[in-house]
Amino acid sequence: MRIYPAIDLMSGKAVRLYKGKKESVKVYGDPVEIAKDFAKLLDKIHVVDLDGAFEGKPKNLDVVRRIIEETGLRVQVGGGFRDYESIAKAYSIGVENVIIGTKAFDLEFLEKVTQDFEGITVSLDARGGRIAVKGWLEESSISVEEAYEMLRKYVNRFIYTAIEKDGTLTGIEKIERFWDREEFIYAGGVSSVEDVLKLKEIGFSGAIVGKALYEEKISLEEILEVL
């Protein structure tokens, strides 16, 4: 099982939100320096462009490029990738996986980008079992399972995000396996080694860990040692 430390970007800084709410922002510093620390232990991280998620177009790709160039880390990035050009730009700066949320439900668009780019990843962002879109500001009527069934013919790589748990440090959401994809990653509330082991047991291929690392509730060394 893989661990992906998370860096959330807002106005060029590393931040965390509580349940994805913009007004709950806490700044943690220079994302490139934080990435350098992660690079000592791992070779891949998870980056979210929060400005992009709220505005519908990536705003921090220059920071992502610097992370890649200055640390050598492999990067998966999401946040506002709702047009072809933005996705192409991310791949041109060396991103390994572009993560699509809102726009994944435009199946014509999804088919096109999955044909043209390797490693497209879909984030199933869930609140109360339903998919949330547009920076998690709007809820759809589609259940997570329905969304997965709809999208699995195009994509091999998914992230399941438990919005109500994101940035809360309250532990993971209870979930039963409904997927048959090799790469299915969990995000939201991971705050202990026990959480990571539970996710492994359920069958997740990876876990995204953010706030718990910044608030020193858990260390990367600890998790990696257990795994």
Residue pairs with C-beta under 8 A, 6 or more apart in sequence:
1 196
1 199
1 200
1 204
1 205
1 206
1 207
1 227
2 44
2 185
2 205
2 206
2 207
3 42
3 196
3 206
3 207
3 209
3 220
3 223
3 224
3 227
4 42
4 44
4 45
4 46
4 76
4 185
4 206
4 207
4 208
4 209
5 38
5 42
5 45
5 46
5 208
5 209
5 210
5 213
5 220
6 45
6 46
6 47
6 48
6 187
6 208
6 209
6 210
6 213
7 14
7 31
7 34
7 35
7 38
7 45
7 46
7 47
7 48
7 67
7 210
8 14
8 15
8 16
8 17
8 47
8 48
8 50
8 210
9 15
9 31
9 47
9 48
9 49
9 50
9 51
9 60
9 63
9 64
9 79
10 25
10 27
10 50
10 51
10 60
11 51
12 31
12 60
12 63
13 27
13 28
13 29
13 30
13 31
14 27
14 28
14 29
14 30
14 31
14 34
15 25
15 26
15 27
15 28
15 50
16 25
16 26
16 28
16 167
16 210
16 211
16 214
17 24
17 25
17 26
17 50
17 166
17 167
18 24
18 166
18 167
18 168
19 163
19 164
19 165
19 166
19 167
19 168
20 135
20 136
20 163
20 166
20 167
22 50
22 54
24 167
28 34
28 214
31 47
31 63
31 67
32 63
32 66
32 67
32 70
32 71
35 45
35 67
35 70
35 71
35 73
36 70
36 71
38 45
38 71
38 73
38 220
39 71
39 72
39 73
41 220
41 221
41 224
42 73
42 220
42 224
43 72
43 73
43 74
44 73
44 74
44 75
44 76
44 96
45 67
45 73
45 74
45 75
45 76
46 75
46 76
46 77
46 187
46 208
46 210
47 64
47 67
47 75
47 76
47 77
47 78
47 79
48 77
48 78
48 79
49 58
49 59
49 60
49 61
49 64
49 77
49 78
49 79
49 80
50 79
50 135
51 58
51 59
51 60
51 79
51 80
52 58
52 59
52 60
52 79
52 80
52 81
52 86
53 78
53 79
53 80
53 101
53 135
53 136
54 80
54 135
54 137
55 80
56 80
56 82
56 102
56 134
57 80
57 82
57 83
57 86
58 77
58 79
58 80
58 81
58 86
58 89
58 90
59 80
60 79
61 89
61 90
61 93
64 75
64 77
64 90
64 93
64 95
65 93
65 94
67 73
67 75
68 75
68 93
68 94
68 95
69 94
74 96
75 94
75 95
75 96
75 97
76 95
76 96
76 97
76 98
76 99
76 119
76 121
77 90
77 95
77 97
77 98
77 99
78 98
78 99
78 100
78 101
78 121
78 123
78 159
79 99
80 86
80 135
81 87
81 90
81 98
81 99
81 100
81 103
82 100
82 102
82 103
83 103
84 109
84 112
84 113
87 98
87 100
87 113
87 117
87 120
88 117
90 98
91 98
91 117
96 119
97 119
97 120
97 121
97 157
98 113
98 117
98 119
98 120
98 121
99 121
99 122
99 123
99 159
100 110
100 113
100 120
100 121
100 122
100 123
101 122
101 123
101 125
101 133
102 133
102 134
103 109
103 110
104 110
104 122
104 123
104 151
104 155
105 131
105 133
105 140
105 142
105 147
105 150
105 151
107 150
107 154
110 120
110 122
110 151
110 154
110 155
111 154
113 120
114 120
114 154
114 155
119 157
120 155
120 157
121 155
121 157
121 158
121 159
121 183
122 151
122 155
122 157
122 158
122 159
123 158
123 159
123 161
124 131
124 144
124 147
124 148
124 158
124 159
124 160
124 161
125 131
125 132
125 133
125 136
125 161
125 163
126 132
126 144
126 160
126 161
126 162
126 163
127 136
127 139
127 163
127 164
128 139
128 164
129 143
129 144
130 139
130 140
130 141
130 142
130 143
130 144
131 139
131 140
131 142
131 143
131 144
131 147
132 138
132 139
132 140
132 163
133 139
133 140
136 163
142 150
144 160
144 178
145 178
148 158
148 178
148 179
151 158
152 179
152 180
152 181
156 181
156 182
156 183
157 181
157 183
157 184
157 185
158 179
158 181
158 183
158 184
158 185
159 184
159 185
159 186
159 187
159 208
160 175
160 184
160 185
160 186
160 187
160 204
161 187
161 188
162 172
162 173
162 175
162 186
162 187
162 188
162 189
163 188
164 173
164 188
165 171
165 172
165 173
165 188
165 189
166 187
166 188
166 189
167 210
167 211
168 189
168 211
169 189
169 191
169 211
169 212
169 215
169 217
170 189
170 191
171 189
171 190
171 191
171 192
171 195
172 186
172 188
172 189
172 190
172 195
172 198
172 199
173 188
173 189
175 186
175 202
176 202
177 202
177 203
179 203
182 205
183 205
183 206
184 203
184 204
184 205
185 204
185 205
185 206
185 207
185 208
186 199
186 204
186 206
186 207
186 208
187 207
187 208
187 210
188 208
189 195
190 196
190 199
190 207
190 208
190 209
190 210
190 212
191 211
191 212
191 217
191 218
192 212
192 217
192 218
193 218
193 222
193 223
193 226
195 207
196 207
196 209
196 223
196 226
196 227
197 226
199 207
200 227
209 218
209 220
209 223
211 217
212 218
213 219
213 220
